[in-house]
């Protein structure tokens, strides 16, 4: 097993993100190493481990140190074609890919840019953590942007914090990448849930802004026009450049983040180029203010 003395934590930006050096995820890790990674995660929200050569089971083994492995969220039948891929044979794994074989997608969420979002933020219990491993990459683009939502919360005015204290917002998903869901009276056909606008992290006890442009659709209890105006302000604050870390992918990268205090997005890349990242996640718990 690797010794914790071999591990170095290197911050990647002043906002969030740290590279973990000296780790080989193809090998079993000691509790001391895992504990050091956990602390780095709490401190930096996003962790990057480069130059890894791991198979699916090794990725799942590493992720399982941080909680129970989650399964892919099942889409309603009418939306299932947007999420299912022919190479997604393990319920714990989602392939983020634009690759097709005989006209059929091997994974999901493949092409183009993707707005800021929280993984499974539309569920009662969103994932705690997400892990991505880079298998194939385009020459340029397809970077992942992460925003520190602790900083976003701190940037809100006192008046805004008071106005939104105790409020919940509707998170809804129709498996689109860069388009808001149309509001409608009957939401039964689209996965959705109301979460607090502000979330308290169960470990750090810090508050974060828990909204995102792709899925957060309405603030409960406010007139629609007022909700729209406030949400646009919240989106803008959460996406400010001074809160971001942009990850430029390299083959063999493992990137993992805490969904309770970050949002993330994808930049555009040429759809003629192949991109494949293997994702797994850790089951979460209800969000509390």
matplotlib code that plots the C-alpha trace (Angstrom):
import matplotlib.pyplot as plt

x = [0.0, 1.1, 2.4, 0.8, 4.3, 4.3, 1.2, 1.3, -1.7, -1.1, -3.8, -4.8, -6.5, -7.5, -11.1, -11.3, -9.4, -6.3, -4.0, -3.2, 0.3, 1.9, -1.2, -1.6, -5.2, -4.5, -3.2, -5.0, -4.8, -4.2, -6.6, -4.1, -3.9, -7.7, -8.0, -5.6, -7.5, -10.8, -9.3, -8.0, -11.5, -13.1, -10.5, -10.5, -13.9, -12.5, -9.6, -7.5, -5.3, -3.4, -1.7, -3.8, -4.2, -7.3, -10.0, -13.7, -13.4, -10.4, -12.2, -15.2, -12.9, -11.4, -14.7, -16.2, -13.8, -16.0, -19.4, -21.9, -21.7, -24.7, -26.6, -27.5, -30.7, -33.4, -35.1, -38.9, -39.6, -40.3, -36.8, -34.8, -33.4, -31.4, -29.6, -29.1, -26.0, -25.2, -21.9, -23.4, -23.6, -23.0, -25.7, -23.1, -21.4, -22.4, -20.3, -20.2, -19.5, -20.4, -19.2, -21.7, -21.5, -23.8, -25.7, -26.3, -24.8, -22.4, -23.2, -25.0, -24.6, -22.1, -21.9, -21.2, -21.2, -23.3, -24.6, -23.7, -25.5, -25.4, -25.3, -28.7, -29.8, -33.3, -33.4, -34.4, -30.9, -28.4, -25.0, -22.5, -19.5, -18.9, -15.8, -14.8, -12.0, -10.7, -10.6, -10.7, -10.5, -10.9, -7.8, -9.2, -12.3, -14.5, -13.0, -14.9, -15.6, -16.2, -17.5, -17.1, -20.6, -19.4, -18.0, -21.2, -23.2, -20.8, -21.1, -24.8, -26.1, -27.4, -30.8, -30.8, -29.7, -32.6, -35.1, -34.2, -33.6, -35.9, -36.9, -36.8, -36.4, -37.6, -34.9, -36.1, -34.3, -35.3, -31.7, -30.9, -27.5, -28.0, -31.7, -34.0, -37.0, -40.4, -42.5, -45.8, -48.4, -47.9, -44.3, -44.9, -43.1, -39.9, -37.7, -37.8, -37.4, -37.6, -34.3, -33.3, -31.8, -29.0, -27.4, -25.3, -22.5, -22.8, -19.1, -17.7, -21.0, -20.5, -23.4, -23.4, -25.7, -27.5, -28.9, -27.8, -28.8, -29.6, -32.0, -33.1, -36.3, -38.4, -38.2, -41.1, -43.6, -42.5, -44.4, -43.0, -41.5, -39.8, -38.5, -37.1, -35.3, -33.8, -32.7, -30.9, -29.0, -28.1, -27.0, -24.8, -23.2, -22.6, -20.9, -18.6, -15.1, -13.5, -15.2, -14.1, -11.5, -11.3, -10.0, -8.2, -8.4, -5.5, -5.8, -5.7, -7.1, -9.4, -11.4, -13.8, -15.9, -18.3, -21.8, -23.0, -20.9, -20.0, -21.6, -19.9, -20.2, -18.6, -17.1, -17.8, -15.7, -15.8, -18.5, -16.5, -13.9, -14.4, -14.8, -15.3, -15.2, -16.3, -18.4, -19.4, -20.9, -21.5, -25.0, -26.1, -28.6, -31.3, -30.1, -30.7, -30.3]
y = [0.0, 3.6, 5.6, 8.9, 10.5, 10.1, 12.2, 15.9, 18.2, 21.0, 23.7, 24.4, 27.8, 30.1, 29.2, 25.4, 22.4, 20.6, 18.0, 15.0, 13.9, 10.5, 8.3, 5.2, 4.3, 0.9, -0.1, -0.4, 2.7, 2.8, 4.5, 7.2, 8.1, 8.0, 10.3, 12.8, 12.8, 13.4, 16.4, 17.8, 17.4, 19.3, 22.0, 22.3, 20.9, 19.4, 16.9, 15.9, 12.8, 12.6, 9.9, 7.0, 3.7, 2.1, -0.1, 0.2, -2.0, 0.0, 3.2, 1.9, 0.5, 3.9, 5.7, 3.3, 4.6, 7.7, 6.1, 3.8, 3.7, 5.2, 3.8, 5.8, 7.6, 6.0, 8.4, 8.1, 6.0, 9.1, 10.5, 7.3, 7.5, 10.6, 8.7, 5.1, 3.9, 0.5, 0.2, 1.2, -2.3, -1.6, 0.3, 2.1, 3.6, 6.2, 6.9, 10.6, 10.2, 11.3, 8.1, 6.0, 2.4, 1.5, 4.7, 3.9, 6.0, 4.2, 6.6, 9.9, 13.7, 13.5, 16.5, 20.2, 22.5, 21.8, 24.5, 24.6, 22.0, 19.8, 16.1, 14.5, 17.8, 16.9, 13.9, 13.8, 12.7, 14.2, 12.5, 13.5, 13.0, 12.5, 10.8, 11.1, 9.2, 10.4, 7.5, 9.4, 13.2, 15.7, 17.7, 20.9, 21.9, 19.8, 21.4, 21.2, 24.4, 24.2, 27.0, 27.3, 27.8, 28.7, 31.8, 32.4, 32.3, 34.7, 37.1, 37.5, 40.7, 40.5, 41.5, 38.6, 36.1, 37.3, 37.2, 33.6, 32.1, 29.1, 29.2, 26.1, 25.9, 23.5, 21.4, 19.6, 17.6, 16.5, 15.4, 18.4, 20.0, 23.7, 24.5, 25.3, 23.1, 24.6, 25.1, 23.2, 22.3, 18.5, 17.6, 13.9, 13.1, 14.8, 14.0, 16.9, 17.9, 21.0, 21.7, 24.6, 27.6, 27.5, 24.3, 23.6, 21.1, 18.3, 18.1, 21.6, 23.3, 26.0, 27.4, 27.3, 28.5, 25.4, 26.5, 26.0, 27.3, 24.0, 22.5, 25.1, 26.4, 28.3, 29.5, 28.3, 30.9, 33.8, 35.2, 33.8, 37.1, 37.7, 34.2, 34.5, 37.8, 36.4, 33.2, 35.0, 37.0, 33.7, 32.1, 35.0, 35.0, 31.3, 31.5, 34.5, 33.9, 34.8, 31.6, 29.2, 26.6, 25.3, 21.8, 21.1, 17.3, 15.0, 11.2, 9.3, 12.1, 11.3, 14.3, 14.2, 16.8, 17.5, 18.1, 19.8, 22.9, 23.1, 23.4, 22.4, 22.9, 21.7, 23.8, 23.2, 20.8, 19.6, 16.9, 15.2, 14.3, 11.5, 12.0, 9.4, 9.8, 7.1, 8.3, 6.9, 8.6, 8.3, 8.2, 11.3, 12.4, 15.1, 18.7, 20.9, 24.6]
z = [0.0, -0.6, 2.3, 3.1, 3.1, -0.7, -1.2, -2.1, -2.4, -5.0, -5.3, -8.9, -8.3, -5.6, -6.0, -6.0, -7.3, -6.1, -7.7, -5.7, -6.5, -5.7, -6.0, -8.1, -8.2, -9.7, -6.3, -3.0, -0.9, 2.8, 5.2, 5.9, 2.2, 1.8, 4.9, 3.3, 0.1, 2.0, 3.8, 0.5, -0.9, 1.9, 1.5, -2.3, -3.4, -6.6, -6.8, -9.8, -10.0, -13.3, -15.3, -14.1, -15.9, -14.3, -15.5, -14.5, -11.4, -10.1, -10.6, -8.6, -5.9, -5.4, -5.4, -2.9, -0.2, 0.0, 0.4, -1.2, -4.9, -6.6, -9.6, -12.7, -12.2, -14.4, -16.8, -17.5, -20.6, -22.7, -22.0, -21.7, -25.2, -24.1, -21.3, -22.3, -24.1, -25.5, -23.6, -20.2, -18.9, -15.2, -13.3, -11.3, -14.4, -16.9, -20.0, -21.0, -24.7, -28.2, -29.7, -31.7, -33.0, -35.9, -35.2, -31.6, -28.7, -26.4, -23.6, -22.9, -22.8, -25.6, -27.8, -27.4, -24.4, -21.3, -19.0, -15.3, -13.3, -10.2, -10.9, -10.0, -8.4, -9.5, -7.2, -3.5, -2.6, -5.1, -5.4, -2.8, -5.2, -8.9, -10.4, -14.1, -15.8, -19.2, -21.7, -25.1, -25.6, -28.4, -29.5, -28.0, -26.0, -23.8, -20.7, -17.4, -15.5, -11.7, -9.5, -5.8, -4.5, -0.9, -2.5, -4.5, -1.2, 0.5, -2.5, -1.9, -0.3, 3.2, 1.8, -0.7, 2.0, 4.2, 1.4, 0.3, 3.8, 4.2, 0.5, -1.8, -5.5, -8.1, -9.8, -12.9, -15.5, -19.0, -20.0, -22.1, -22.1, -22.8, -22.6, -19.7, -19.1, -19.9, -16.8, -16.8, -14.3, -14.7, -13.8, -13.4, -16.6, -15.6, -12.7, -10.2, -6.6, -4.4, -2.5, -0.3, -2.2, 0.4, 1.5, 4.6, 4.0, 6.6, 7.2, 6.8, 8.1, 5.5, 3.5, -0.3, -3.0, -4.3, -7.7, -11.3, -14.7, -16.3, -13.8, -11.1, -12.6, -10.0, -6.5, -4.5, -3.1, -5.4, -8.3, -11.5, -12.8, -9.5, -9.3, -12.9, -12.1, -8.8, -10.4, -13.2, -10.5, -8.8, -12.0, -12.8, -9.3, -9.4, -12.8, -12.1, -13.4, -10.0, -8.5, -11.3, -11.9, -15.5, -15.9, -19.2, -19.6, -20.3, -20.9, -17.7, -15.6, -12.7, -11.6, -8.7, -7.1, -4.2, -5.7, -2.5, -2.9, -6.6, -9.9, -13.2, -16.9, -20.1, -22.9, -26.6, -28.6, -32.2, -32.5, -35.2, -32.6, -30.1, -26.4, -23.7, -20.0, -17.5, -14.6, -11.3, -8.2, -4.5, -3.1, -1.1, 1.4, 1.5, 1.3, 4.3, 4.9]

ax = plt.figure().add_subplot(projection="3d")
ax.plot(x, y, z, "-o")
ax.set_aspect("equal")
plt.show()
